[in-house]
Every structure is written in structure tokens, then in C-alpha cells.
């Protein structure tokens, strides 16, 4: 029986430790909380969610749904805990943050082959047999250690989270429950805008004051497209939000029977439905400005804000120059990386990379050569993207059908095409797993 270390108790680290332990290896999982917190973390438990409480779509033919199908086949700890702590969110998988963290923490602490060391910050990288999953908010000391090990440049960007409001402070006379095109349960609160309301809101938003960045922050500031502050997005053009987080497609206002000019959705943030977050409204506005501007949203005139949006520093590696398709450092040493530090974007993607890194290190510890996942699976496509040395301007990537290889025979109908690609991926992963046990 071999021993391994996992550094970081987020989604990726927990999945890596789970995979290693279930493969028969002793694991020590290190997490610096509750002794030390990053600027965005507050929960002392493992697998804390920060930016959103949604794990996106569950539809099998969507990219997010396909990734979940694959993770289920791989015995995902995160998905098991998410389903236990789920809250209604139409066709998406959303969770109560605290219940989710507690569910993951309970499973990790009770595993007989996982020793969990809380409250200890690791500032040096082990010589071998380790998974580094310190997340996009990697501490400065660990960032320096990884930078020294890799000898390659780091890329930094900033991530923003959305405000959360009290359900009982939302005006039911100006809002309504619905999902787009009536898919799934009507779990989203919709705030419809007329054109004059939208224009007034837009003007207030683009002129609102943001948190002032320090000189070094302005120098290195990069906004990742997948989590862009709403005020930054708005400045790209007056109609940008109407084709983004405020898109009105698939929505009809019950009292008019027509589509609104623009629409904002609120999604349940906890199991009892007392808190809702403003979907897609990550922001770096000053707290007072958030309260002033966001109370212009129809139905939120008297909103009680339980959390304002915040922006925090994120870091990711130049992975195409550093990692192979198994999430292993190219220079060897039995060191693996996982999570958003590698440039996969999103909760499920981070967790999935943890599964991959854990399984591959487990294979190496057992004397086998790690095997990358098939290219035509979503996890295989993600691992290929972050390790492709031909990528020149590397940016984080989430799961999407566009990174999968095309079908041998092109299918023009998009839904049918995605169905076939999803079926191919699941079948390919099943064959891969059968080969492992043969």
C-alpha cells in the first residue's frame, strides 16, 4: 500500500483524495482552513462553493449534463454530495452551499484511508506522489513554490461573485416563477424589464463606481469571460446584457402574455428557499452602489441583501506547457495538478479534473502507466485542451460540446448531433473502464 498527499480541500482536492483512497492507497489531505482563509472563503468545511451554488444543466445532451454522466460512472464524491444537498433549480443541479460542504466533509473525514489535516498551510511541494489542488485562490507562498517548480510563467485573472437577496424581500407583484421555455420546474424568480426600465438600469449600471484596484492589480488585471463582472460586460454595448444574463428568450410575462424587453432571473441559494442569488450578476461594484443600482431591478426595490457581490484574485497555470493529458507535470516526479489551477473552468470541471488526477496517480503508485481518458469523452476533451502545447494564448475552459471531436458523419440537426456525441462519449468511457478491469 502506497502513500500520497493531496494539497487543497476544495472540490478537486476532495475528489483526488477520494479516488486515491478508493484505489487502496493511504492519503493525507491538507487544507489550510480554518487556520487561514482566502479572501473569498468563510466556511470552515471542505469543498466550499464561492461563485455560485449551481452545477449547471443535468440534461444528458448538454455539455454540463454529459460531464455529470461521466463523473457518475467514475464514482464522483462531489456529485453524490450534490444530489444529497440539492435545491430546486429547474433543469439545473443547484445545492444548498452549507449542506453540500457538510456532506463532502463528512464523507472525507469518515474514509478509513484518508487522513485529513485541517488548519495547516503547505508552503512547499512534496518531492513526489502528490496532487496539488490549491484552487484559483492559491496562497502566495504556494504560488511561489509552484512557480519555482514549474519554471514557467503564471497567468492571473479576477473572479467575481453575485449578490444574494432574501426571498421574502422580493416583490411578488412584480415578479413571477418560470423557467425558459417551461423546461423543468418553475424554480427561477423572473424580474421582467420594459424598455424604459432597462435603459434606466443600464445607464445606472455603467456609471456606477467599482472597487478601486491597487496599482499592481490594475497592471495584471484580466477578466475571464466565463465570470465577467456585470458592469464590465455592460460597457461593451447597450444591448450586450439583453443577449447575455438579461436575455428574455423563452420567457413570457404572465400579465402581458408577451416577452419582456429584458429579464433577470434569481435562483434558489439554499434548501429552504430563504435566499436567492441574482443569476449572472457577478460584480465588483462598491456595496453602496450595488444596493442603489440593483434595487432598480423590478421586484427588488426593497430587497434585503444577505451578501453583496465581491471580486477576488484567481490564478491558473500555463498548463499546455506544463501538464500532460493525465494532469501530470511533464517533468515527471509523480506530481499531479487538479482544479481551476490547471485552467479548467467551473465547479464540475474542477471536480472532474480531481478525479482524473487522483486516478492517474493511483495507477502510477500501483506500478501502472496512467491512461488519459478517451478524447471523445468530455473529461478527455478537457484534459486534452489544458495540455495541448499548440495552444498559444491559453485561457480557462469549461465543458462545451465544441471541444469534442466531430462525428464521423456530420449531423446537421444540432440536438441530434449532440445526442450522438453524448452517446459516443458514454460508450467510450464504459469501454475504457472495462479495459481497466479486464
Sine and cosine of phi, psi and omega as CSV:
sin_phi,cos_phi,sin_psi,cos_psi,sin_omega,cos_omega
0.00,0.00,0.81,-0.58,-0.03,-1.00
-0.99,-0.13,0.27,-0.96,0.00,-1.00
-0.89,-0.45,0.55,-0.84,0.01,-1.00
-0.63,-0.78,0.37,-0.93,0.06,-1.00
-0.89,-0.46,0.61,-0.79,0.13,-0.99
-0.83,-0.56,0.81,-0.58,-0.04,-1.00
-0.95,-0.32,0.92,-0.40,-0.02,-1.00
0.88,-0.47,0.85,-0.53,-0.05,-1.00
-0.97,-0.24,0.52,0.85,0.12,-0.99
-0.99,0.11,-0.27,-0.96,-0.04,-1.00
-0.88,0.47,-0.70,0.71,-0.04,-1.00
-0.91,0.40,-0.70,0.71,-0.01,-1.00
-0.89,0.45,-0.67,0.75,0.02,-1.00
-0.91,0.42,-0.66,0.75,0.04,-1.00
-0.91,0.42,-0.64,0.77,0.00,-1.00
-0.90,0.44,-0.70,0.71,0.02,-1.00
-0.89,0.45,-0.66,0.75,0.00,-1.00
-0.88,0.48,-0.71,0.70,-0.01,-1.00
-0.91,0.42,-0.68,0.73,0.01,-1.00
-0.90,0.44,-0.72,0.70,-0.03,-1.00
-0.91,0.41,-0.64,0.76,0.00,-1.00
-0.94,0.35,-0.30,0.95,0.08,-1.00
-1.00,0.06,0.02,1.00,0.10,-1.00
0.98,-0.19,0.17,0.99,-0.05,-1.00
-0.97,-0.24,0.51,-0.86,0.10,-0.99
-0.98,0.21,0.71,-0.71,-0.09,-1.00
-0.77,-0.63,0.68,-0.73,0.20,-0.98
-0.93,-0.37,0.88,-0.48,-0.01,-1.00
-0.97,-0.22,0.84,-0.54,-0.02,-1.00
-0.96,-0.27,0.75,-0.66,0.06,-1.00
-0.67,-0.74,0.79,-0.62,-0.10,-1.00
-0.97,0.24,-0.35,0.94,0.11,-0.99
-0.95,0.31,0.44,-0.90,-0.03,1.00
-1.00,0.02,0.13,0.99,0.01,-1.00
-0.92,0.39,-0.60,0.80,-0.04,-1.00
-0.62,-0.78,0.70,-0.72,0.00,-1.00
-0.89,-0.46,0.52,-0.86,0.19,-0.98
-0.97,0.25,0.19,-0.98,0.00,-1.00
-0.88,0.48,-0.34,0.94,-0.10,-1.00
-0.97,-0.25,-0.14,0.99,-0.09,-1.00
-0.97,-0.25,0.59,-0.81,-0.02,-1.00
-0.67,-0.74,-0.40,0.91,-0.03,-1.00
-0.99,0.15,0.78,-0.63,-0.02,-1.00
-0.95,0.30,-0.19,0.98,-0.05,-1.00
-0.99,0.16,0.06,-1.00,0.05,-1.00
-0.99,0.17,0.27,-0.96,0.11,-0.99
0.80,0.60,0.74,0.67,0.02,-1.00
-0.97,0.25,0.72,-0.70,0.05,-1.00
-1.00,-0.08,0.68,-0.73,-0.09,-1.00
-0.88,-0.47,-0.83,0.55,-0.19,-0.98
-0.97,0.25,-0.60,0.80,-0.06,-1.00
-0.41,-0.91,0.23,-0.97,0.10,-0.99
-0.95,-0.32,0.20,0.98,-0.06,-1.00
-0.97,-0.26,0.67,-0.74,0.12,-0.99
-0.97,-0.23,0.31,0.95,0.11,-0.99
0.94,0.33,-0.26,-0.97,-0.22,-0.98
-0.91,0.42,0.50,-0.87,0.12,-0.99
-0.96,-0.27,-0.02,1.00,-0.01,-1.00
-0.89,0.45,0.83,-0.56,-0.09,-1.00
-0.86,0.51,-0.44,0.90,-0.04,-1.00
-1.00,-0.06,0.08,1.00,0.14,-0.99
-1.00,-0.03,0.35,-0.94,0.00,-1.00
-0.88,0.48,-0.70,0.71,-0.01,-1.00
-0.91,0.41,-0.65,0.76,0.02,-1.00
-0.92,0.39,-0.63,0.78,0.03,-1.00
-0.90,0.44,-0.68,0.73,0.01,-1.00
-0.87,0.49,-0.63,0.78,0.04,-1.00
-0.90,0.43,-0.63,0.78,0.05,-1.00
-0.86,0.50,-0.70,0.72,0.00,-1.00
-0.91,0.41,-0.68,0.73,-0.01,-1.00
-0.91,0.43,-0.56,0.83,0.07,-1.00
-0.88,0.47,-0.69,0.72,0.03,-1.00
-0.89,0.46,-0.46,0.89,-0.04,-1.00
-1.00,-0.03,0.08,1.00,0.06,-1.00
0.97,0.26,0.68,0.73,-0.08,-1.00
-0.88,0.47,0.79,-0.61,0.12,-0.99
-0.93,0.36,-0.68,0.73,-0.06,-1.00
-0.89,0.46,-0.69,0.72,0.00,-1.00
-0.91,0.41,-0.62,0.78,0.03,-1.00
-0.87,0.49,-0.71,0.70,0.02,-1.00
-0.93,0.36,-0.58,0.81,-0.01,-1.00
-0.91,0.41,-0.67,0.74,0.00,-1.00
-0.92,0.38,-0.52,0.86,0.04,-1.00
-0.94,0.33,-0.53,0.85,-0.09,-1.00
-0.94,-0.34,0.33,0.94,-0.11,-0.99
-0.92,0.38,0.54,-0.84,0.18,-0.98
-0.87,-0.49,0.40,-0.92,-0.04,-1.00
-0.90,0.44,0.73,-0.68,0.01,-1.00
-0.44,-0.90,0.67,0.74,0.02,-1.00
0.88,0.47,-0.82,-0.57,-0.02,-1.00
-1.00,-0.02,0.22,0.98,0.00,-1.00
-0.95,-0.31,0.28,-0.96,0.12,-0.99
-0.97,-0.23,0.95,-0.30,0.05,-1.00
-0.86,-0.51,0.41,-0.91,-0.12,-0.99
-0.74,-0.67,0.34,-0.94,0.26,-0.97
-0.98,0.22,0.88,-0.47,-0.14,-0.99
-0.83,0.56,-0.74,0.67,-0.07,-1.00
-0.92,0.38,-0.67,0.74,0.02,-1.00
-0.91,0.42,-0.61,0.79,0.01,-1.00
-0.90,0.44,-0.76,0.65,0.02,-1.00
-0.86,0.52,-0.68,0.73,0.00,-1.00
-0.89,0.45,-0.62,0.78,-0.02,-1.00
-0.92,0.40,-0.68,0.73,0.04,-1.00
-0.92,0.40,-0.71,0.70,-0.02,-1.00
-0.86,0.51,-0.70,0.72,-0.01,-1.00
-0.87,0.49,-0.68,0.73,-0.02,-1.00
-0.93,0.38,-0.68,0.73,-0.02,-1.00
-0.90,0.43,-0.73,0.69,-0.05,-1.00
-0.91,0.41,-0.43,0.90,-0.06,-1.00
-1.00,-0.04,-0.08,1.00,-0.02,-1.00
-0.96,0.27,0.79,-0.61,-0.09,-1.00
-0.92,0.40,-0.34,0.94,-0.03,-1.00
-0.96,-0.26,0.15,0.99,0.04,-1.00
-0.91,-0.41,0.87,-0.49,0.13,-0.99
-0.99,-0.15,0.89,-0.46,-0.05,-1.00
-0.98,-0.21,0.85,-0.52,0.02,-1.00
-0.95,-0.32,0.97,-0.26,0.00,-1.00
-1.00,-0.07,0.45,-0.89,0.10,-1.00
0.97,0.25,0.37,0.93,0.02,-1.00
-0.78,-0.63,0.91,-0.42,0.04,-1.00
-0.99,0.10,0.81,-0.59,0.06,-1.00
-1.00,-0.03,0.82,-0.58,-0.06,-1.00
-0.92,-0.38,-0.07,1.00,0.07,-1.00
-0.77,-0.64,0.56,-0.83,-0.05,-1.00
-1.00,0.07,0.72,-0.69,0.07,-1.00
-0.84,0.53,0.40,-0.92,-0.03,-1.00
-0.93,0.37,-0.50,0.87,-0.01,-1.00
-0.25,-0.97,0.07,-1.00,0.10,-1.00
0.82,0.57,0.81,0.58,-0.02,-1.00
-0.54,-0.84,0.46,-0.89,0.16,-0.99
-0.91,-0.42,0.83,-0.56,0.03,-1.00
-0.99,-0.15,0.92,-0.40,-0.05,-1.00
-0.70,-0.71,0.82,0.57,-0.12,-0.99
-0.99,0.12,-0.04,1.00,0.18,-0.98
0.99,0.11,0.06,-1.00,-0.03,-1.00
-0.95,0.33,-0.19,0.98,0.04,-1.00
-0.94,-0.35,0.61,0.79,0.03,-1.00
-0.78,0.63,0.71,-0.70,-0.05,-1.00
-0.89,0.45,0.44,-0.90,0.00,-1.00
-0.82,0.57,-0.64,0.77,-0.02,-1.00
-0.90,0.43,-0.69,0.73,0.01,-1.00
-0.95,0.32,-0.59,0.80,0.07,-1.00
-0.85,0.53,-0.69,0.73,0.02,-1.00
-0.89,0.45,-0.63,0.77,-0.02,-1.00
-0.91,0.41,-0.68,0.73,0.02,-1.00
-0.92,0.39,-0.65,0.76,0.03,-1.00
-0.88,0.48,-0.64,0.77,0.03,-1.00
-0.92,0.40,-0.64,0.77,0.01,-1.00
-0.92,0.40,-0.72,0.70,-0.13,-0.99
-0.98,0.19,-0.54,0.84,-0.04,-1.00
0.92,0.40,0.36,0.93,-0.01,-1.00
-0.81,-0.59,0.31,-0.95,-0.05,-1.00
-0.96,0.27,0.43,-0.90,0.13,-0.99
-0.99,-0.15,0.43,-0.90,0.12,-0.99
-0.89,-0.46,0.75,-0.66,-0.03,-1.00
-0.89,-0.45,0.53,-0.85,0.12,-0.99
-0.50,-0.87,0.04,-1.00,-0.05,-1.00
-0.84,-0.53,0.63,-0.78,-0.08,-1.00
-0.91,-0.42,0.61,-0.79,-0.06,-1.00
-0.81,-0.59,0.56,-0.83,0.02,-1.00
-0.91,-0.42,0.37,-0.93,-0.14,-0.99
-1.00,-0.06,0.41,-0.91,0.05,-1.00
-0.94,0.35,0.41,-0.91,0.06,-1.00
-0.85,-0.52,0.73,-0.68,-0.02,-1.00
-0.87,-0.50,0.35,-0.94,0.04,-1.00
-0.98,0.22,0.72,-0.69,-0.03,-1.00
-0.85,0.52,-0.68,0.74,-0.08,-1.00
-0.97,0.26,-0.01,1.00,0.09,-1.00
-0.98,-0.18,0.02,1.00,0.05,-1.00
-1.00,0.05,0.74,-0.67,-0.05,-1.00
-0.97,0.25,0.93,-0.36,-0.04,-1.00
-0.94,0.33,-0.28,0.96,0.01,-1.00
-0.97,0.22,-0.33,0.94,-0.05,-1.00
-0.93,-0.38,-0.02,1.00,-0.04,-1.00
-0.77,-0.64,0.18,-0.98,0.03,-1.00
-0.42,-0.91,0.42,-0.91,0.04,-1.00
-1.00,0.03,0.71,-0.70,0.06,-1.00
-0.12,-0.99,0.35,-0.94,0.21,-0.98
-0.87,-0.48,0.33,-0.94,-0.04,-1.00
-0.89,0.45,0.74,-0.67,0.02,-1.00
0.87,0.50,0.28,0.96,0.04,-1.00
0.95,0.33,0.36,0.93,-0.02,-1.00
-0.98,0.20,0.80,-0.60,0.05,-1.00
0.95,0.30,-0.20,-0.98,0.02,-1.00
-0.95,0.32,0.50,-0.87,0.01,-1.00
-0.98,0.18,0.97,0.24,-0.15,-0.99
-0.99,-0.16,-0.16,0.99,-0.04,-1.00
-0.99,-0.13,0.69,-0.72,0.16,-0.99
-0.99,0.11,0.79,-0.61,-0.03,-1.00
-0.95,-0.31,0.72,-0.70,0.02,-1.00
-0.90,-0.44,0.99,-0.12,-0.09,-1.00
-0.99,0.13,0.60,-0.80,0.01,-1.00
-0.92,-0.39,0.65,-0.76,0.28,-0.96
-0.99,0.14,0.17,-0.99,0.00,-1.00
-0.89,0.46,-0.71,0.70,0.04,-1.00
-0.88,0.48,-0.63,0.78,0.03,-1.00
-0.90,0.44,-0.66,0.75,0.01,-1.00
-0.90,0.43,-0.71,0.70,-0.02,-1.00
-0.87,0.49,-0.67,0.74,0.01,-1.00
-0.91,0.41,-0.67,0.74,0.01,-1.00
-0.90,0.43,-0.70,0.71,-0.01,-1.00
-0.87,0.50,-0.73,0.68,-0.02,-1.00
-0.88,0.48,-0.63,0.78,0.02,-1.00
-0.93,0.36,-0.63,0.78,-0.06,-1.00
-0.92,0.40,-0.74,0.67,-0.09,-1.00
-0.95,0.30,-0.29,0.96,0.02,-1.00
-0.98,-0.19,-0.04,1.00,-0.02,-1.00
-0.95,0.32,0.44,-0.90,-0.05,-1.00
-1.00,0.04,0.68,-0.73,0.03,-1.00
-0.97,-0.22,0.22,-0.97,0.10,-0.99
-0.89,0.46,0.76,-0.65,-0.03,-1.00
-0.98,0.22,0.77,-0.64,-0.02,-1.00
-1.00,0.05,0.54,-0.84,0.08,-1.00
-0.93,0.37,0.35,-0.94,-0.03,-1.00
-0.80,0.60,-0.68,0.73,-0.02,-1.00
-0.92,0.38,-0.51,0.86,0.03,-1.00
-0.95,0.33,-0.66,0.75,0.02,-1.00
-0.90,0.44,-0.58,0.82,-0.02,-1.00
-0.91,0.42,-0.63,0.77,-0.09,-1.00
-0.97,-0.23,0.08,1.00,-0.14,-0.99
-0.90,0.44,0.81,-0.58,0.13,-0.99
-0.69,-0.73,0.73,-0.69,0.03,-1.00
-0.97,-0.23,0.85,-0.52,0.05,-1.00
-0.98,0.22,0.74,-0.67,-0.10,-1.00
-0.83,0.56,-0.57,0.82,-0.10,-1.00
-0.96,0.29,-0.22,0.98,-0.02,-1.00
-0.60,-0.80,0.72,0.69,-0.10,-0.99
-0.97,0.24,0.69,-0.73,0.09,-1.00
-0.84,0.55,0.65,-0.76,-0.10,-1.00
-0.87,0.50,-0.57,0.82,-0.02,-1.00
-0.94,0.34,-0.53,0.85,0.06,-1.00
-0.94,0.33,-0.68,0.73,0.04,-1.00
-0.87,0.48,-0.66,0.75,-0.05,-1.00
-0.89,0.46,-0.55,0.83,-0.06,-1.00
-0.95,0.33,-0.09,1.00,0.06,-1.00
-0.98,0.21,-0.21,0.98,0.01,-1.00
0.42,-0.91,0.49,-0.87,-0.10,-1.00
-0.86,0.51,-0.55,0.84,-0.05,-1.00
-0.99,-0.13,0.05,1.00,-0.04,-1.00
-0.84,0.54,-0.70,0.71,-0.04,-1.00
-0.92,0.39,-0.50,0.87,0.00,-1.00
-0.95,0.32,-0.24,0.97,0.09,-1.00
-0.94,-0.35,0.16,0.99,0.00,-1.00
-0.80,-0.60,-0.84,-0.53,-0.09,-1.00
-0.93,0.37,-0.23,0.97,0.03,-1.00
-0.94,-0.33,0.37,0.93,-0.04,-1.00
-0.92,0.40,0.67,-0.74,-0.04,-1.00
-0.99,-0.11,0.05,1.00,-0.09,-1.00
-0.89,0.46,0.61,-0.80,0.04,-1.00
0.97,0.23,0.16,0.99,-0.05,-1.00
-0.83,-0.55,0.72,-0.70,0.14,-0.99
-0.82,-0.57,0.70,-0.72,0.03,-1.00
-0.97,0.23,0.84,-0.54,-0.09,-1.00
-0.83,0.55,-0.61,0.79,-0.10,-1.00
-1.00,0.06,-0.07,1.00,0.10,-1.00
-0.87,-0.49,-0.44,0.90,-0.06,-1.00
0.98,0.21,0.09,1.00,-0.04,-1.00
-0.88,-0.47,0.29,-0.96,0.07,-1.00
-0.96,0.29,0.67,-0.74,0.04,-1.00
-0.95,0.31,0.25,-0.97,0.05,-1.00
-0.92,0.38,-0.61,0.79,0.08,-1.00
-0.47,-0.88,0.27,-0.96,-0.08,-1.00
-0.46,-0.89,0.68,-0.73,0.09,-1.00
-0.90,-0.43,0.66,-0.75,0.02,-1.00
-0.93,-0.36,0.59,-0.81,0.13,-0.99
-0.92,-0.39,0.67,-0.74,-0.05,-1.00
-0.87,-0.49,0.65,-0.76,0.01,-1.00
-0.83,0.56,0.72,-0.70,-0.07,-1.00
-0.94,-0.34,-0.21,0.98,0.06,-1.00
-0.61,-0.80,0.21,-0.98,-0.16,-0.99
-0.90,0.43,-0.60,0.80,-0.06,-1.00
-1.00,0.07,0.01,1.00,0.10,-1.00
0.96,0.28,0.35,0.94,0.01,-1.00
-0.99,0.10,-0.30,0.95,-0.03,-1.00
-0.82,-0.57,0.63,-0.77,0.06,-1.00
-0.73,-0.69,0.64,-0.77,0.07,-1.00
-0.97,-0.26,0.47,-0.88,-0.03,-1.00
-0.99,0.10,0.95,-0.31,-0.18,-0.98
-0.89,0.45,0.80,-0.59,0.08,-1.00
0.98,0.20,0.16,0.99,-0.09,-1.00
-0.96,-0.27,0.71,0.70,0.16,-0.99
-0.87,0.48,0.63,-0.77,-0.13,-0.99
-0.45,-0.89,0.42,-0.91,0.10,-0.99
-0.86,-0.50,0.34,0.94,0.03,-1.00
-0.93,0.36,0.46,-0.89,0.14,-0.99
-0.84,0.54,0.53,-0.85,-0.07,-1.00
-0.84,0.55,-0.69,0.73,0.01,-1.00
-0.89,0.46,-0.60,0.80,0.05,-1.00
-0.93,0.36,-0.62,0.79,0.06,-1.00
-0.87,0.50,-0.72,0.69,-0.01,-1.00
-0.88,0.47,-0.68,0.73,-0.02,-1.00
-0.92,0.39,-0.75,0.66,-0.10,-0.99
-0.96,0.27,-0.70,0.72,-0.08,-1.00
-0.96,0.28,-0.28,0.96,0.13,-0.99
-0.98,0.20,-0.02,1.00,0.16,-0.99
-1.00,0.10,-0.15,0.99,0.06,-1.00
-0.94,0.33,0.79,-0.61,0.00,-1.00
-0.81,0.58,0.83,-0.56,-0.02,-1.00
0.99,-0.15,-0.24,0.97,-0.01,-1.00
-0.93,-0.36,0.33,0.94,-0.04,-1.00
-0.85,0.52,-0.53,0.85,0.00,-1.00
-0.88,-0.47,0.48,0.88,-0.08,-1.00
-0.89,0.46,0.64,-0.77,0.13,-0.99
-0.98,-0.18,0.88,-0.47,-0.07,-1.00
-1.00,-0.01,0.88,-0.48,0.06,-1.00
-1.00,0.07,-0.42,0.91,0.10,-1.00
-0.47,-0.88,0.74,-0.68,0.13,-0.99
-1.00,0.04,0.36,-0.93,0.04,-1.00
-0.92,0.40,0.54,-0.84,0.03,-1.00
-0.69,-0.72,0.38,-0.93,0.07,-1.00
-0.88,-0.47,0.64,-0.77,-0.01,-1.00
-0.62,-0.78,0.38,-0.93,-0.09,-1.00
-0.96,0.28,0.69,-0.73,0.08,-1.00
-0.82,-0.57,0.48,-0.88,0.00,-1.00
-0.71,-0.70,0.65,-0.76,0.12,-0.99
-0.63,-0.78,0.39,-0.92,-0.09,-1.00
-0.99,0.11,0.34,-0.94,0.18,-0.98
-0.99,0.12,0.93,0.37,-0.20,-0.98
-0.85,0.52,-0.60,0.80,0.00,-1.00
-0.85,0.52,-0.44,0.90,0.05,-1.00
-1.00,-0.01,-0.20,0.98,-0.17,-0.98
-0.90,-0.44,-0.57,0.82,-0.17,-0.99
-0.91,-0.42,0.45,-0.89,0.16,-0.99
-0.99,-0.12,-0.10,-1.00,-0.10,-1.00
-0.94,0.33,-0.14,0.99,0.04,-1.00
-0.99,-0.12,0.14,0.99,-0.08,-1.00
0.92,0.40,0.46,0.89,0.00,-1.00
-0.98,-0.19,0.65,-0.76,0.06,-1.00
-0.87,0.50,0.78,-0.62,-0.10,-1.00
-0.87,0.50,-0.50,0.86,-0.03,-1.00
-0.98,0.22,0.11,0.99,0.08,-1.00
1.00,0.07,-0.63,-0.78,0.04,-1.00
0.97,0.24,0.04,1.00,-0.01,-1.00
0.91,0.41,0.51,0.86,0.01,-1.00
-0.94,-0.34,0.72,-0.69,-0.03,-1.00
-0.83,-0.56,0.44,-0.90,0.07,-1.00
-0.83,-0.56,0.45,-0.89,-0.01,-1.00
-0.46,-0.89,0.34,-0.94,0.07,-1.00
1.00,0.01,-0.22,-0.97,-0.09,-1.00
-0.91,0.41,-0.32,0.95,0.10,-1.00
-0.85,0.53,-0.46,0.89,-0.03,-1.00
-1.00,0.05,-0.17,0.99,-0.01,-1.00
0.98,-0.18,0.12,0.99,0.20,-0.98
-0.99,0.15,0.63,-0.78,-0.11,-0.99
-0.90,-0.45,0.81,-0.58,0.05,-1.00
0.87,-0.49,0.44,-0.90,-0.02,-1.00
-0.87,0.49,-0.79,0.62,-0.05,-1.00
-0.91,0.42,-0.63,0.78,0.02,-1.00
-0.89,0.45,-0.66,0.75,0.03,-1.00
-0.89,0.45,-0.73,0.69,0.01,-1.00
-0.87,0.49,-0.69,0.73,-0.01,-1.00
-0.88,0.47,-0.64,0.77,0.03,-1.00
-0.91,0.42,-0.53,0.85,0.08,-1.00
-0.90,0.43,-0.66,0.75,0.07,-1.00
-0.86,0.51,-0.72,0.69,-0.04,-1.00
-0.89,0.46,-0.74,0.67,-0.03,-1.00
-0.89,0.45,-0.68,0.73,0.01,-1.00
-0.89,0.45,-0.71,0.71,0.00,-1.00
-0.90,0.43,-0.63,0.77,-0.04,-1.00
-0.95,0.32,-0.63,0.77,0.08,-1.00
-0.91,0.41,-0.62,0.78,0.04,-1.00
-0.87,0.50,-0.66,0.75,0.03,-1.00
-0.89,0.46,-0.70,0.72,-0.01,-1.00
-0.89,0.45,-0.66,0.75,0.02,-1.00
-0.90,0.43,-0.44,0.90,0.00,-1.00
-1.00,-0.01,0.10,0.99,0.06,-1.00
1.00,0.05,0.21,0.98,0.02,-1.00
-0.95,-0.30,0.44,-0.90,0.08,-1.00
-0.98,0.20,0.80,-0.60,0.03,-1.00
-0.85,0.53,0.58,-0.81,0.00,-1.00
-0.90,-0.43,0.84,-0.54,0.07,-1.00
-0.92,0.40,0.45,-0.89,0.04,-1.00
-0.94,0.35,0.47,-0.88,-0.01,-1.00
-0.82,0.57,0.63,-0.77,-0.05,-1.00
-0.86,0.50,-0.47,0.88,-0.06,-1.00
-1.00,0.02,0.12,0.99,0.17,-0.99
-1.00,-0.08,0.35,-0.94,-0.01,-1.00
-0.91,0.41,-0.67,0.74,0.03,-1.00
-0.92,0.40,-0.62,0.79,0.05,-1.00
-0.90,0.43,-0.62,0.78,0.01,-1.00
-0.92,0.38,-0.64,0.77,0.04,-1.00
-0.90,0.43,-0.71,0.71,-0.01,-1.00
-0.91,0.42,-0.54,0.84,0.06,-1.00
-0.92,0.39,-0.67,0.74,-0.03,-1.00
-0.88,0.48,-0.73,0.68,-0.08,-1.00
-0.97,0.24,-0.14,0.99,-0.02,-1.00
-0.89,-0.46,0.13,0.99,-0.07,-1.00
-0.98,0.17,0.95,-0.30,-0.08,-1.00
-0.93,0.36,-0.18,0.98,0.03,-1.00
-0.99,0.16,-0.20,0.98,0.05,-1.00
-0.94,0.33,0.80,-0.60,-0.05,-1.00
-0.99,-0.15,-0.69,0.73,0.00,-1.00
-0.94,-0.34,0.98,0.19,-0.14,-0.99
-0.95,0.32,0.78,-0.63,0.08,-1.00
-0.72,-0.69,0.47,-0.88,0.00,-1.00
-0.82,0.57,0.49,-0.87,-0.05,-1.00
-0.67,-0.75,0.73,-0.69,0.13,-0.99
-0.99,-0.14,0.09,-1.00,0.01,-1.00
-0.91,0.41,0.70,-0.72,0.10,-0.99
-0.35,-0.94,0.46,-0.89,-0.09,-1.00
-0.93,0.38,-0.31,0.95,-0.03,-1.00
-0.94,0.34,-0.33,0.94,0.00,-1.00
-1.00,0.00,-0.09,1.00,0.07,-1.00
-0.98,0.18,0.53,-0.85,0.07,-1.00
-0.88,0.48,0.54,-0.84,0.02,-1.00
-0.92,0.39,0.35,-0.94,0.08,-1.00
-0.93,0.37,0.44,-0.90,0.03,-1.00
-0.88,0.48,-0.63,0.78,0.09,-1.00
-0.91,-0.42,0.88,-0.48,-0.10,-1.00
-0.90,0.44,0.69,-0.72,0.05,-1.00
-0.92,-0.39,0.87,-0.49,-0.09,-1.00
-0.96,0.29,-0.58,0.81,0.01,-1.00
-0.94,0.33,0.87,-0.49,-0.13,-0.99
-0.89,0.46,-0.70,0.72,-0.04,-1.00
-0.90,0.43,-0.66,0.75,0.03,-1.00
-0.93,0.37,-0.62,0.79,0.03,-1.00
-0.88,0.47,-0.72,0.69,0.00,-1.00
-0.92,0.40,-0.57,0.82,0.05,-1.00
-0.88,0.47,-0.72,0.70,-0.01,-1.00
-0.92,0.40,-0.62,0.79,0.01,-1.00
-0.92,0.39,-0.63,0.78,0.02,-1.00
-0.92,0.38,-0.68,0.73,0.03,-1.00
-0.89,0.45,-0.65,0.76,0.04,-1.00
-0.88,0.47,-0.67,0.75,-0.03,-1.00
-0.90,0.43,-0.73,0.68,-0.03,-1.00
-0.90,0.44,-0.68,0.74,0.02,-1.00
-0.90,0.45,-0.63,0.78,-0.01,-1.00
-0.91,0.41,-0.66,0.75,0.01,-1.00
-0.93,0.38,-0.62,0.79,0.05,-1.00
-0.87,0.49,-0.68,0.73,0.02,-1.00
-0.89,0.45,-0.66,0.75,0.02,-1.00
-0.86,0.51,-0.71,0.71,-0.01,-1.00
-0.94,0.34,-0.58,0.81,0.04,-1.00
-0.91,0.42,-0.60,0.80,0.02,-1.00
-0.91,0.42,-0.54,0.84,0.02,-1.00
-0.91,0.42,-0.57,0.82,-0.07,-1.00
-1.00,-0.09,-0.09,1.00,-0.05,-1.00
-0.94,0.33,0.00,0.00,0.00,0.00
